[in-house]
Amino acid sequence: MISTRKLAGIGAAFAAAVVLFSAFAASASAQTPPYTAYGVGQTAGAKIAANIAGKACGGDATVDAQGNWKITIGTDAACAPKEGDTVSFSINGAAAAQTVKWTAGGAPADAAKGIALTAGAAAPAPAPAKTGDAGLLGSTGTSMALVLMMGIAAAALVAGARTATRER
């Protein structure tokens, strides 16, 4: 009986350590993937640039001979993108009418053609919806893996407690 209690205690300590270390590992090693903007059908040699709130993101693209272009906008870009920011584009310095929302690991909705940029002033972006406290849970960066690990640890603690208190 004493050995069973010791094993349950060791199991509980191990489960707690896994939860704690997984929380630190998930936050320390997590890298936010960039948004990849691309398109087809532009004039070869044209310069495509992206910006957020008037600040250039850098990594401008030059349209190739087939009319293709691609810009990768990482979280370390000069425009400091955040989830939901509006990305505007320009063609040879003239504002394009199209915009997209920056999302981690995002890409254009039309995977085959990308963003079909056309010269012209962009329509003003609509004001963000009043959401109150909505979205605050997801803004902390809590991953589902962490939540799953905490659930497993809780189950291990309950099983360990039942094993330790079981009479033989």
C-alpha positions as CSV (number, residue, x, y, z in Angstrom):
1,M,0.0,0.0,0.0
2,I,2.8,2.4,0.8
3,S,4.4,1.7,-2.6
4,T,1.1,2.4,-4.4
5,R,0.9,5.8,-2.6
6,K,4.4,6.6,-3.6
7,L,3.8,5.7,-7.2
8,A,0.6,7.8,-7.2
9,G,2.5,10.8,-5.7
10,I,5.3,10.4,-8.3
11,G,2.7,10.2,-11.1
12,A,1.0,13.3,-9.8
13,A,4.3,15.2,-9.7
14,F,5.2,14.0,-13.2
15,A,1.8,15.1,-14.5
16,A,2.2,18.6,-12.9
17,A,5.7,18.9,-14.4
18,V,4.4,18.0,-17.9
19,V,1.7,20.6,-17.7
20,L,4.1,23.3,-16.4
21,F,6.8,22.6,-18.9
22,S,4.5,22.2,-21.8
23,A,3.1,25.7,-21.1
24,F,6.6,27.2,-21.2
25,A,7.6,25.1,-24.2
26,A,4.5,26.1,-26.2
27,S,5.0,29.8,-25.5
28,A,8.8,29.8,-26.0
29,S,9.0,27.9,-29.2
30,A,5.8,29.0,-30.9
31,Q,6.5,30.9,-34.1
32,T,3.8,32.7,-35.9
33,P,3.7,31.8,-39.6
34,P,3.7,34.7,-42.1
35,Y,0.9,35.8,-44.4
36,T,1.7,35.0,-48.0
37,A,0.2,37.4,-50.5
38,Y,0.4,36.5,-54.2
39,G,-1.3,37.1,-57.5
40,V,-1.2,36.5,-61.3
41,G,-2.0,38.6,-64.3
42,Q,0.2,41.7,-63.7
43,T,2.5,43.4,-66.1
44,A,6.0,41.9,-66.1
45,G,8.4,44.1,-64.2
46,A,5.8,45.9,-62.2
47,K,6.6,46.6,-58.5
48,I,4.0,45.3,-55.9
49,A,4.2,46.7,-52.4
50,A,2.2,45.9,-49.2
51,N,1.6,48.2,-46.3
52,I,-0.5,48.2,-43.1
53,A,-1.8,51.6,-41.8
54,G,0.4,53.4,-44.3
55,K,3.6,51.7,-43.0
56,A,5.5,49.7,-45.7
57,C,5.8,46.0,-44.9
58,G,9.0,45.6,-46.9
59,G,9.8,42.7,-49.1
60,D,8.2,44.2,-52.2
61,A,7.8,42.0,-55.2
62,T,8.7,42.4,-58.8
63,V,6.3,40.8,-61.2
64,D,8.0,38.0,-63.2
65,A,7.6,37.3,-67.0
66,Q,4.6,35.1,-66.4
67,G,2.8,37.9,-64.5
68,N,3.2,36.3,-61.0
69,W,4.2,38.1,-57.8
70,K,4.5,37.0,-54.2
71,I,5.1,38.9,-50.9
72,T,5.6,37.2,-47.5
73,I,4.6,39.4,-44.5
74,G,5.9,37.9,-41.3
75,T,5.3,39.3,-37.8
76,D,8.8,40.7,-37.9
77,A,8.0,42.9,-41.0
78,A,8.5,46.6,-40.7
79,C,4.7,47.2,-40.7
80,A,4.4,45.1,-37.5
81,P,1.3,43.1,-38.6
82,K,-1.2,41.8,-36.1
83,E,-4.2,39.4,-36.5
84,G,-6.9,41.2,-38.4
85,D,-4.9,44.2,-39.7
86,T,-5.8,45.4,-43.2
87,V,-3.1,45.0,-45.7
88,S,-3.2,47.4,-48.6
89,F,-1.2,47.0,-51.9
90,S,0.2,49.3,-54.5
91,I,1.2,48.7,-58.1
92,N,4.2,50.8,-59.2
93,G,3.4,53.2,-56.3
94,A,-0.3,53.6,-57.2
95,A,-2.8,52.3,-54.6
96,A,-4.6,49.1,-55.6
97,A,-8.3,48.8,-54.9
98,Q,-7.9,45.4,-53.1
99,T,-7.1,44.8,-49.5
100,V,-6.8,41.7,-47.3
101,K,-6.9,40.9,-43.6
102,W,-3.5,39.7,-42.2
103,T,-3.8,36.4,-40.5
104,A,-1.0,34.1,-39.2
105,G,-0.3,31.6,-41.9
106,G,-2.9,33.1,-44.1
107,A,-3.1,33.3,-47.9
108,P,-5.5,34.7,-50.5
109,A,-9.0,33.1,-50.5
110,D,-8.6,32.2,-54.2
111,A,-5.7,29.8,-53.9
112,A,-5.3,29.4,-57.7
113,K,-5.2,33.1,-58.7
114,G,-4.3,34.8,-55.5
115,I,-5.2,38.5,-55.2
116,A,-6.2,40.1,-58.5
117,L,-4.8,43.6,-58.0
118,T,-6.3,46.5,-59.9
119,A,-5.1,50.1,-59.8
120,G,-7.5,52.4,-58.1
121,A,-8.1,53.9,-54.7
122,A,-9.1,51.4,-52.1
123,A,-12.5,51.8,-50.5
124,P,-12.3,52.8,-46.9
125,A,-12.2,49.9,-44.6
126,P,-15.3,49.4,-42.5
127,A,-15.1,50.2,-38.8
128,P,-14.5,47.1,-36.7
129,A,-17.6,45.6,-35.1
130,K,-18.1,46.3,-31.4
131,T,-17.5,42.9,-29.9
132,G,-17.2,43.8,-26.2
133,D,-15.2,41.2,-24.5
134,A,-15.4,38.7,-27.4
135,G,-12.1,37.4,-28.6
136,L,-10.3,38.0,-25.3
137,L,-9.9,34.3,-24.6
138,G,-8.2,33.6,-27.9
139,S,-5.9,36.6,-27.6
140,T,-3.9,35.1,-24.8
141,G,-2.3,32.6,-27.2
142,T,-3.7,29.6,-25.3
143,S,-3.2,26.5,-27.5
144,M,-5.5,23.6,-27.6
145,A,-2.5,21.3,-27.0
146,L,-2.0,23.1,-23.6
147,V,-5.7,22.7,-22.7
148,L,-5.5,19.0,-23.7
149,M,-2.4,18.5,-21.6
150,M,-4.1,20.1,-18.6
151,G,-7.1,17.7,-19.0
152,I,-4.8,14.7,-19.2
153,A,-2.9,15.9,-16.1
154,A,-6.2,16.4,-14.2
155,A,-7.3,12.8,-15.2
156,A,-4.0,11.5,-14.1
157,L,-4.3,13.2,-10.7
158,V,-7.8,11.8,-10.2
159,A,-6.6,8.3,-11.1
160,G,-3.6,8.7,-8.9
161,A,-5.8,9.8,-6.0
162,R,-8.2,6.9,-6.4
163,T,-5.3,4.5,-6.6
164,A,-3.7,5.9,-3.5
165,T,-6.8,5.8,-1.4
166,R,-8.0,2.4,-2.7
167,E,-8.1,-0.3,0.0
168,R,-6.7,-3.7,-0.7
